[in-house]
Amino acid sequence: MSGAALGIEIVVVFFLALFLLHRYADFRKQQRMVLFGTLLAWYLCFLIVFILPLDISTVSTIKENKEIIETQSVCYKPWSYIPDGIMPVFWRVVYWTSQCLTWLLLPFMQSYARSGGFSITGKIKTALIENAIYYGTYLLIFGSLLIYVAVHPQWYELQTIGITAANTWGLFLLVLLLGYGLVEIPRSYWNASRQGHLLIKTYFKAAKLMTEKADAEENLEDVMEEVRKVQESIKYNHPLRKYIDTILRKCPVEYQEKMGRNMDDYEDFDDKQNTYPSEKNLVKLHKQVIYAVQRHNRTHVQWQILLQQAMHLEDVAKNETSSAHQFVHSFPSTEPTSWLSPYLYTPTVEWYWECLLRQWFYRLLAVLLSLFSVGVVWSECTFFSTRPVLSLFAVFIQLAERDYNYLYIEMACFITIFFLCTCVYSTVFRIRVFNYYYLASHHQTDAYSLQFSGMLFCRLTPPLCLNFLGLIHMDSAISHQLKEQTAYTSIMGSMRVLSFIANGFYIYYPMLILLLCIATYFSLGTRCLNLLGFQQFVGDNEMTSDLIDEGKELIRREKRKRQRTEDGENRRREWKERYGNTREDTARNRNRNEAAEMTETNYSDTVPIPNTSPNRQVKYSRTGRGTERDSIELLEDAEPLDFNVLHSPLYLNKYLSMSSSRSRIFDDV
């Protein structure tokens, strides 16, 4: 079974990364290069997190075998033991591939995907120009390091210096994200157990999202107006017409049809009379179209999802007081359900889960996560102490090593590092930098945000793993103990070559997590943003209350609109069920009597027209069955009436006026 655990985790992690990418990216519309780069970055980072516990248990196995060899006992190897020589090669490939992605390839791919060029060559040129300063800075730093190494020959480990610089930058960002996630994740589950708080916050989000949605629609209208002007000026035989066609294919379908109706392709262009945009302007317009369409689609999808959530929370609030213990929905769900849901997730089961069990489950989970967060903060502030050992996770791992309990070592390491990664990665998925960076679920994330998240993951994961090894005292550069090193540490190199970083920054900087957790607990960042004019959910704020009221009214308006639509569909369905048989009989009679109508006798009369010559007459004809058939068809096509309206004074006045008009017409005849 040697290496079986490694192979299984490699396959499982790949499908996990693919599942997350499918949740955030649109496989049908995104470029293949963007999908491949993001998938590879996420996959390598998740691999480091999942494989590191196996590396730690392998080190414990090697330590035990050394002791067993000294006592001439039989060596024991667990099923997850990885043979010597595999892990160093594995870590070297994974680490350096992820670093090449985050520092070289992904920045270039970002500019390439965001470019509005019409050809591959044009996109590459734009990407190189945008990243010239970026890559120039790298070359300057690398050249400075080469000169420094040449002047100081004893510093021969240039590779370690580069790794240390990357990890220092990653650790600086890691502490900020981890301090936020350690508090926000338990608090989010606790707030999710409070239905009233969750509903109010949903109203607040609805008001903000409606503003963003209106802004996106207005922006799209402006961009489409620019496209219309350009496509009307550039005719079918213009050299730049192919670029216009490319831009039109990126526009929504309704705008394409509208512009197609107004386009006259039979008119030739004249360079002497009209001024035409340059190719550079068309590239800029193409970029604006891509951004405007993507933002419009994203806000529309998010509005529908948020509307569904708000209605569901209102249904939960109504059903909490139900004595029948049957969950009743105001509107049928639009999300697809599996065929097992009607049998397993019945209305009774749904009521007990939504109205009773869910809130207690979230509260229990929030308490457990809070205890875990307290343990992480304590260990981050005390992991440098080796005598006595104050880090809780180091105590747990050392106790397991004494009993050679490999399964416990792997599970404890996996749970700990998985919790740390969840706190960091969830913050990456939650943060939003205006419309510059935003990971939106339901396939609504743009290419730039996907690749930016891949860059962040690749830069955060290595320092996160080194920080975890320091928490459990498996990094000799921090614990200052002569212990068997993991293969991951051997690839990362010894930090002792830079003593001021190993003995100072790596030890004392993580203590700032305590201050960041306190600031997050009291929502200092949210309050500061609210004071600066960025609308944030603050309970004791007048602007927040106004937005909550506005969101509640928006949800109420959407519910009325959906109710009217549903009532209209129900009336049409009832009318069709009631008169459907009559319509089928009429169709059969129409086909049967079609030939007979051609031979029927026409009764013709002549009627003199008043105030005209006596010789001028009008001839009219009528058929025997045509009037009856037309009456039946007219009755079938009529919409059901609301008879309550007939009793209104406005309708009676209108009816009396129509009757008087008919009487005057007959008097004139």
Disulfide bonds with the S-S distance in Angstrom:
none
